[in-house]
Amino acid sequence: MMGPFRLFALALKRARTLLAATGLLLGAFQVLMVFIASSIKPEAMGQIADLLPPLVQKILGPSVASVMSFSGIACIGYFDLVIVIALLALAIALATLPASEIETGVADLLLARPLPRHWIITRTIALVVFAITLMLMLMMVGTWIGLVMFASEIDMWPSATTVASLALNLGLLTFCWGGIATAFGAVCRRSVAGAATGLLALFMLLLDLVRSIWSPAESVAWLSPFHYFIPFDIVMGRPLPAENLIVLWAIAMTGFTVAYFLFSQRDISR
């Protein structure tokens, strides 16, 4: 009988190259950002903020001064749009693994054994959690290595609380979209599940950005998971509200619960 740990190990083996490459790139990016931050003179930080386009300054709001500081630039990987998209893409790719296994026939081979069907979803959740945790740990290690190597003489390091809060907020945002992708992957083909989750994420991101520059959008902005992703407030020194974490966690759990139900009803012969 194939146990759940064996099932997880097989999936991890298939994804090991992707995880290793992504983790190393994210860690290296953090080292690079600390190096860049340490290379900019403090008096030049304000000049860089003034050069930002007016729209970007409006989106950043009062946090622009904090972002354009040594601490803000050193931690930019935790809220840089490219990094966020990369992590979301990784989570979606892993979360839609059950759909891929059905299309390739792997699910038929797995379920030919005395294997409870729900283990496939449980394995997927464990894989998503492991991948997100690993990526964030490597990012934090990269931040620490960069600070030790290039900023040993700089006193204004980002605090451990700030870095941990940024990582936690980013991790739960990624976990949230992993739950949504798992629900889509439990009922759709992998290409459809990935595209649907990606388009929904893009729409919700645009909704949150519009909210920053158009006040009427505030009334519906709470629908977007990105509304609960507040890295700029954290960089300014504000605490991460527990309700934000609860909302992102609840969305993820709802997605995974729906995935269990849908996958239990799915005809895997298609």
KEKE-3310 file (N, C-alpha, C; in steps of 0.2 Angstrom, whole numbers, plus 5000, padded with zeros to 4 digits):
npx = (5004:5003:5009:5005:5016:5025:5018:5019:5033:5036:5029:5037:5049:5047:5046:5057:5068:5062:5059:5072:5079:5070:5071:5084:5086:5077:5083:5096:5092:5088:5100:5106:5098:5100:5114:5113:5105:5114:5124:5119:5119:5113:5108:5104:5093:5080:5080:5079:5066:5059:5060:5051:5037:5022:5010:5015:5020:5008:5001:5010:5009:5010:5020:5031:5043:5048:5049:5058:5071:5085:5081:5069:5072:5081:5072:5064:5061:5051:5039:5040:5033:5036:5042:5032:5023:5030:5030:5017:5014:5022:5015:5003:5006:5010:4999:4989:4993:4985:4976:4985:4990:4979:4977:4988:4987:4993:4986:4977:4985:4989:4978:4974:4979:4976:4972:4966:4956:4956:4969:4977:4974:4977:4991:4994:4991:5001:5012:5011:5012:5025:5033:5031:5035:5048:5053:5051:5060:5072:5073:5073:5085:5094:5092:5098:5111:5115:5115:5125:5136:5137:5132:5137:5142:5132:5119:5105:5097:5084:5072:5071:5058:5051:5055:5051:5037:5034:5037:5028:5016:5017:5018:5006:4997:5002:4998:4985:4981:4985:4976:4965:4968:4970:4956:4951:4959:4954:4943:4944:4953:4971:4977:4966:4963:4975:4975:4963:4964:4975:4970:4960:4968:4975:4965:4960:4972:4973:4961:4964:4974:4968:4960:4968:4970:4958:4945:4931:4932:4935:4924:4922:4934:4938:4935:4946:4960:4972:4970:4972:4986:4999:5012:5018:5014:5019:5033:5034:5033:5022:5011:5007:4991:4980:4968:4970:4978:4970:4959:4966:4970:4958:4952:4961:4959:4945:4946:4954:4945:4934:4941:4943:4930:4926:4935:4933:4921:4925:4926:4939:4943:4943)
npy = (4994:5011:5024:5040:5048:5043:5046:5060:5061:5056:5066:5077:5074:5075:5088:5094:5100:5112:5118:5119:5128:5139:5143:5146:5157:5166:5168:5173:5185:5192:5194:5202:5213:5218:5222:5232:5241:5244:5251:5263:5280:5287:5300:5300:5293:5300:5307:5297:5293:5305:5304:5294:5289:5299:5292:5280:5285:5289:5277:5271:5280:5287:5279:5279:5285:5276:5265:5269:5268:5262:5250:5247:5245:5234:5225:5223:5212:5205:5211:5215:5216:5206:5196:5192:5188:5177:5168:5166:5159:5148:5142:5139:5131:5119:5117:5113:5100:5088:5088:5087:5074:5067:5069:5064:5051:5046:5047:5036:5025:5027:5027:5014:5006:5002:5016:5030:5042:5055:5057:5062:5075:5080:5077:5086:5099:5098:5098:5111:5119:5116:5120:5134:5138:5134:5142:5155:5154:5153:5165:5173:5169:5173:5187:5189:5184:5194:5206:5203:5202:5214:5225:5227:5238:5246:5253:5254:5241:5231:5226:5210:5207:5214:5209:5195:5197:5203:5191:5182:5188:5188:5174:5169:5175:5169:5156:5157:5159:5147:5138:5142:5138:5124:5121:5124:5115:5103:5100:5105:5104:5104:5115:5124:5126:5132:5144:5150:5153:5161:5172:5176:5180:5191:5200:5202:5208:5220:5226:5229:5238:5248:5253:5260:5272:5276:5281:5276:5263:5257:5252:5239:5233:5225:5212:5207:5196:5203:5214:5212:5211:5219:5225:5238:5245:5237:5239:5252:5251:5247:5236:5219:5216:5204:5200:5201:5190:5180:5181:5178:5165:5159:5160:5151:5139:5137:5135:5123:5114:5114:5109:5095:5090:5092:5084:5072:5069:5068:5062:5052:5046:5054)
npz = (5000:4996:5005:5012:5014:5005:4993:4994:4993:4980:4972:4976:4971:4957:4956:4961:4954:4949:4961:4967:4958:4957:4971:4973:4964:4970:4982:4978:4972:4983:4990:4980:4980:4993:4992:4982:4989:4999:4991:4988:4992:5007:5006:4993:4992:4994:4982:4972:4975:4971:4958:4954:4944:4945:4946:4952:4964:4969:4972:4981:4991:5007:5011:5002:5006:5016:5008:4999:5006:5014:5021:5015:5002:5003:5007:4996:4988:4994:4991:4978:4962:4952:4959:4967:4957:4952:4963:4964:4952:4954:4965:4959:4948:4956:4963:4954:4951:4953:4942:4931:4933:4931:4917:4912:4915:4927:4938:4937:4939:4952:4959:4957:4966:4984:4988:4996:4989:4993:4998:4988:4986:4999:4998:4988:4995:5005:4998:4992:5003:5008:4998:4997:5010:5009:4999:5005:5016:5010:5004:5015:5021:5011:5012:5025:5022:5013:5021:5030:5022:5014:5021:5034:5040:5041:5051:5050:5048:5042:5053:5062:5065:5055:5043:5045:5046:5033:5025:5030:5027:5013:5011:5015:5006:4994:4998:4999:4985:4980:4986:4979:4966:4968:4970:4957:4949:4954:4947:4934:4918:4917:4910:4909:4922:4927:4919:4922:4936:4935:4928:4936:4947:4941:4938:4951:4956:4949:4953:4966:4964:4957:4967:4974:4968:4964:4972:4973:4970:4982:4989:4984:4985:4995:4991:4985:4987:4987:4994:5007:5008:5013:5012:5011:5022:5032:5030:5034:5047:5053:5062:5057:5053:5062:5057:5043:5040:5044:5035:5023:5026:5028:5015:5008:5015:5012:4998:4997:5004:4996:4985:4989:4990:4976:4969:4974:4968:4954:4938:4934:4923:4912)
capx = (5000:5007:5007:5004:5023:5028:5015:5022:5040:5036:5028:5042:5055:5046:5046:5063:5072:5059:5060:5079:5080:5067:5073:5091:5085:5074:5088:5101:5089:5088:5107:5107:5094:5104:5120:5111:5103:5120:5128:5115:5120:5107:5105:5101:5086:5075:5080:5076:5059:5056:5060:5046:5031:5017:5005:5018:5020:5001:5000:5014:5006:5015:5025:5036:5049:5050:5051:5065:5076:5089:5077:5064:5075:5084:5067:5059:5059:5045:5033:5041:5028:5039:5043:5025:5020:5034:5028:5010:5015:5024:5010:4997:5009:5010:4992:4985:4996:4980:4973:4990:4990:4973:4978:4994:4986:4996:4981:4974:4990:4989:4971:4973:4981:4971:4974:4960:4957:4958:4976:4980:4973:4981:4998:4995:4992:5007:5017:5011:5014:5032:5036:5030:5039:5055:5055:5052:5066:5078:5073:5076:5092:5097:5092:5103:5118:5117:5116:5131:5141:5137:5129:5139:5144:5126:5116:5098:5095:5077:5071:5069:5050:5048:5056:5046:5030:5034:5037:5022:5010:5018:5017:4999:4994:5003:4995:4978:4980:4986:4970:4960:4971:4968:4949:4950:4962:4951:4937:4946:4960:4977:4978:4960:4964:4980:4973:4957:4967:4980:4966:4957:4973:4976:4959:4960:4977:4971:4956:4967:4978:4963:4957:4973:4970:4951:4941:4925:4933:4936:4918:4923:4941:4939:4934:4952:4965:4978:4968:4975:4993:5000:5019:5021:5012:5024:5039:5033:5034:5015:5011:5003:4984:4979:4962:4972:4981:4964:4956:4969:4970:4951:4951:4965:4955:4939:4948:4956:4939:4930:4944:4942:4923:4925:4940:4930:4916:4927:4928:4946:4944:4943)
capy = (5000:5017:5028:5047:5051:5040:5050:5066:5060:5056:5073:5081:5072:5077:5096:5096:5105:5118:5121:5121:5133:5145:5145:5149:5163:5171:5170:5177:5191:5196:5196:5207:5219:5221:5225:5238:5246:5247:5255:5269:5284:5289:5307:5299:5289:5304:5309:5292:5294:5310:5302:5289:5292:5301:5286:5275:5289:5289:5270:5270:5285:5289:5274:5280:5287:5270:5260:5272:5268:5256:5244:5246:5242:5228:5220:5224:5206:5202:5214:5216:5212:5201:5190:5190:5184:5171:5164:5163:5154:5141:5139:5137:5125:5114:5116:5109:5094:5082:5088:5085:5067:5064:5069:5059:5044:5044:5046:5029:5021:5028:5024:5007:5004:5004:5023:5034:5047:5062:5058:5066:5082:5081:5078:5093:5104:5098:5101:5119:5122:5115:5124:5141:5139:5134:5148:5161:5153:5154:5172:5176:5167:5178:5194:5189:5184:5200:5210:5202:5203:5220:5230:5226:5244:5250:5252:5253:5235:5230:5222:5203:5207:5217:5203:5190:5199:5203:5184:5179:5191:5185:5167:5167:5177:5163:5150:5158:5157:5140:5135:5143:5134:5117:5120:5124:5109:5097:5099:5107:5102:5108:5122:5128:5128:5137:5150:5153:5155:5167:5178:5179:5184:5197:5204:5205:5213:5226:5229:5232:5244:5254:5255:5265:5278:5278:5280:5272:5256:5255:5248:5232:5231:5220:5206:5205:5194:5207:5219:5210:5210:5226:5226:5245:5247:5234:5243:5258:5249:5245:5228:5215:5214:5197:5199:5200:5184:5176:5181:5174:5158:5157:5159:5145:5133:5136:5132:5116:5111:5113:5104:5089:5088:5091:5079:5065:5067:5069:5055:5053:5043:5059)
capz = (5000:4995:5010:5010:5013:4999:4988:4994:4991:4973:4969:4977:4967:4951:4957:4964:4949:4949:4967:4968:4953:4959:4977:4972:4961:4974:4987:4975:4971:4990:4991:4975:4982:4999:4989:4978:4994:5002:4987:4987:4997:5010:5003:4986:4992:4992:4975:4969:4976:4967:4951:4953:4941:4949:4948:4957:4970:4972:4974:4987:4996:5013:5012:4997:5009:5019:5003:4996:5011:5014:5024:5010:4996:5005:5008:4991:4985:4998:4988:4971:4958:4948:4963:4969:4951:4951:4968:4963:4947:4957:4968:4954:4945:4961:4966:4949:4950:4952:4935:4927:4934:4928:4910:4910:4917:4933:4943:4936:4942:4959:4962:4956:4973:4989:4990:4997:4984:4996:4999:4982:4988:5005:4996:4985:5000:5008:4993:4991:5010:5008:4992:4999:5016:5007:4995:5009:5020:5006:5003:5022:5021:5006:5015:5030:5019:5010:5026:5033:5017:5011:5025:5041:5043:5041:5057:5049:5046:5043:5059:5061:5065:5048:5038:5046:5044:5026:5023:5032:5023:5006:5011:5016:5000:4989:5000:4997:4978:4980:4988:4974:4961:4969:4968:4950:4947:4956:4942:4927:4915:4920:4907:4911:4929:4928:4916:4926:4942:4933:4926:4942:4951:4938:4939:4958:4957:4946:4957:4972:4961:4955:4973:4977:4964:4962:4979:4972:4970:4989:4991:4982:4986:5000:4988:4982:4992:4987:4998:5013:5007:5015:5013:5012:5029:5036:5029:5037:5054:5056:5063:5052:5057:5062:5053:5036:5040:5045:5029:5018:5028:5027:5008:5006:5017:5008:4991:4998:5006:4989:4981:4992:4987:4969:4967:4976:4963:4948:4934:4932:4916:4907)
cpx = (5004:5004:5007:5011:5026:5025:5018:5029:5040:5034:5034:5048:5053:5047:5053:5068:5069:5060:5067:5080:5077:5069:5080:5090:5082:5079:5094:5098:5089:5095:5108:5104:5098:5110:5118:5109:5109:5125:5125:5117:5113:5104:5102:5095:5080:5075:5077:5068:5055:5056:5055:5040:5026:5012:5008:5018:5013:4999:5003:5011:5012:5020:5031:5043:5052:5052:5058:5070:5080:5085:5072:5067:5078:5078:5062:5057:5053:5039:5034:5036:5030:5040:5037:5022:5023:5031:5021:5010:5017:5019:5004:5000:5008:5003:4987:4988:4991:4977:4978:4990:4985:4974:4983:4993:4989:4991:4977:4979:4990:4983:4970:4976:4976:4973:4968:4961:4959:4965:4980:4979:4977:4988:4999:4995:4998:5013:5017:5014:5022:5036:5036:5035:5047:5057:5056:5058:5072:5078:5075:5083:5096:5097:5098:5110:5120:5118:5123:5137:5142:5135:5131:5141:5137:5121:5108:5096:5088:5077:5069:5061:5047:5049:5052:5039:5029:5033:5031:5016:5011:5016:5010:4995:4995:4999:4987:4976:4981:4980:4965:4962:4969:4961:4948:4953:4959:4945:4939:4952:4965:4977:4972:4961:4969:4978:4967:4960:4971:4976:4963:4962:4975:4971:4959:4966:4976:4965:4959:4971:4974:4960:4962:4973:4963:4947:4935:4926:4934:4930:4918:4930:4942:4938:4941:4957:4971:4976:4971:4983:4996:5008:5021:5019:5017:5031:5039:5033:5027:5015:5006:4996:4983:4973:4964:4975:4975:4960:4959:4969:4963:4950:4955:4961:4949:4941:4950:4950:4935:4934:4943:4935:4923:4929:4936:4924:4918:4928:4935:4948:4944:4949)
cpy = (5006:5022:5036:5050:5049:5044:5057:5066:5060:5062:5077:5080:5075:5085:5098:5101:5111:5122:5124:5128:5140:5148:5149:5156:5168:5173:5174:5184:5195:5198:5202:5214:5223:5225:5231:5243:5249:5251:5262:5274:5287:5296:5306:5296:5294:5307:5304:5292:5299:5309:5297:5293:5294:5296:5281:5279:5289:5282:5269:5274:5287:5285:5274:5281:5281:5265:5262:5273:5262:5249:5242:5243:5235:5223:5220:5218:5203:5206:5216:5212:5206:5195:5188:5185:5177:5166:5161:5158:5148:5138:5136:5131:5118:5112:5112:5103:5088:5082:5086:5077:5063:5063:5065:5052:5041:5043:5039:5024:5021:5025:5017:5003:5005:5011:5027:5040:5054:5063:5062:5073:5084:5082:5084:5099:5104:5100:5108:5122:5122:5119:5131:5142:5139:5140:5154:5160:5155:5162:5176:5175:5172:5185:5194:5189:5191:5206:5209:5203:5210:5226:5229:5233:5249:5248:5251:5247:5234:5225:5215:5203:5209:5212:5197:5191:5200:5196:5181:5181:5188:5178:5165:5170:5172:5157:5151:5156:5150:5136:5136:5139:5127:5116:5119:5117:5103:5095:5101:5103:5107:5115:5126:5130:5133:5144:5154:5156:5161:5173:5181:5183:5190:5202:5207:5209:5220:5230:5232:5238:5250:5257:5261:5272:5281:5276:5276:5265:5253:5251:5241:5229:5225:5213:5203:5202:5199:5213:5218:5209:5217:5227:5233:5247:5243:5237:5249:5257:5248:5238:5225:5213:5207:5196:5198:5193:5179:5175:5177:5167:5155:5155:5152:5139:5132:5133:5125:5112:5109:5108:5097:5086:5087:5085:5072:5064:5067:5062:5056:5049:5048:5064)
cpz = (5000:5001:5008:5010:5007:4993:4988:4991:4983:4969:4970:4973:4960:4951:4959:4960:4949:4955:4969:4964:4956:4966:4977:4969:4966:4980:4985:4974:4978:4991:4986:4978:4989:4996:4985:4984:4998:4998:4986:4993:5000:5007:4996:4986:4991:4985:4970:4969:4972:4960:4949:4949:4946:4951:4953:4964:4974:4975:4980:4993:5001:5013:5007:5001:5013:5014:5000:5001:5011:5016:5018:5004:4997:5005:5002:4987:4988:4995:4981:4967:4954:4953:4966:4963:4951:4957:4967:4957:4949:4960:4964:4950:4950:4963:4960:4947:4949:4945:4930:4927:4931:4920:4908:4911:4924:4938:4943:4940:4949:4962:4961:4962:4978:4992:4991:4992:4987:4998:4994:4983:4994:5003:4992:4990:5003:5004:4992:4997:5010:5004:4995:5005:5014:5003:5000:5014:5016:5005:5009:5023:5017:5009:5021:5027:5016:5015:5029:5028:5015:5016:5033:5044:5043:5047:5056:5046:5046:5049:5058:5061:5058:5043:5039:5044:5037:5023:5024:5028:5016:5006:5011:5009:4995:4991:4998:4990:4976:4981:4982:4968:4962:4968:4961:4947:4948:4951:4935:4924:4917:4917:4908:4918:4930:4925:4920:4933:4941:4931:4931:4946:4948:4939:4946:4960:4955:4950:4963:4970:4960:4962:4976:4974:4962:4968:4978:4972:4977:4991:4989:4983:4990:4998:4986:4988:4992:4992:5005:5013:5007:5016:5014:5019:5033:5036:5033:5045:5057:5057:5058:5056:5057:5058:5045:5035:5040:5038:5024:5019:5026:5019:5005:5008:5014:5001:4992:5000:5000:4985:4983:4989:4980:4966:4969:4971:4956:4944:4932:4926:4911:4908)
residu = (MET:MET:GLY:PRO:PHE:ARG:LEU:PHE:ALA:LEU:ALA:LEU:LYS:ARG:ALA:ARG:THR:LEU:LEU:ALA:ALA:THR:GLY:LEU:LEU:LEU:GLY:ALA:PHE:GLN:VAL:LEU:MET:VAL:PHE:ILE:ALA:SER:SER:ILE:LYS:PRO:GLU:ALA:MET:GLY:GLN:ILE:ALA:ASP:LEU:LEU:PRO:PRO:LEU:VAL:GLN:LYS:ILE:LEU:GLY:PRO:SER:VAL:ALA:SER:VAL:MET:SER:PHE:SER:GLY:ILE:ALA:CYS:ILE:GLY:TYR:PHE:ASP:LEU:VAL:ILE:VAL:ILE:ALA:LEU:LEU:ALA:LEU:ALA:ILE:ALA:LEU:ALA:THR:LEU:PRO:ALA:SER:GLU:ILE:GLU:THR:GLY:VAL:ALA:ASP:LEU:LEU:LEU:ALA:ARG:PRO:LEU:PRO:ARG:HIS:TRP:ILE:ILE:THR:ARG:THR:ILE:ALA:LEU:VAL:VAL:PHE:ALA:ILE:THR:LEU:MET:LEU:MET:LEU:MET:MET:VAL:GLY:THR:TRP:ILE:GLY:LEU:VAL:MET:PHE:ALA:SER:GLU:ILE:ASP:MET:TRP:PRO:SER:ALA:THR:THR:VAL:ALA:SER:LEU:ALA:LEU:ASN:LEU:GLY:LEU:LEU:THR:PHE:CYS:TRP:GLY:GLY:ILE:ALA:THR:ALA:PHE:GLY:ALA:VAL:CYS:ARG:ARG:SER:VAL:ALA:GLY:ALA:ALA:THR:GLY:LEU:LEU:ALA:LEU:PHE:MET:LEU:LEU:LEU:ASP:LEU:VAL:ARG:SER:ILE:TRP:SER:PRO:ALA:GLU:SER:VAL:ALA:TRP:LEU:SER:PRO:PHE:HIS:TYR:PHE:ILE:PRO:PHE:ASP:ILE:VAL:MET:GLY:ARG:PRO:LEU:PRO:ALA:GLU:ASN:LEU:ILE:VAL:LEU:TRP:ALA:ILE:ALA:MET:THR:GLY:PHE:THR:VAL:ALA:TYR:PHE:LEU:PHE:SER:GLN:ARG:ASP:ILE:SER:ARG)
# end
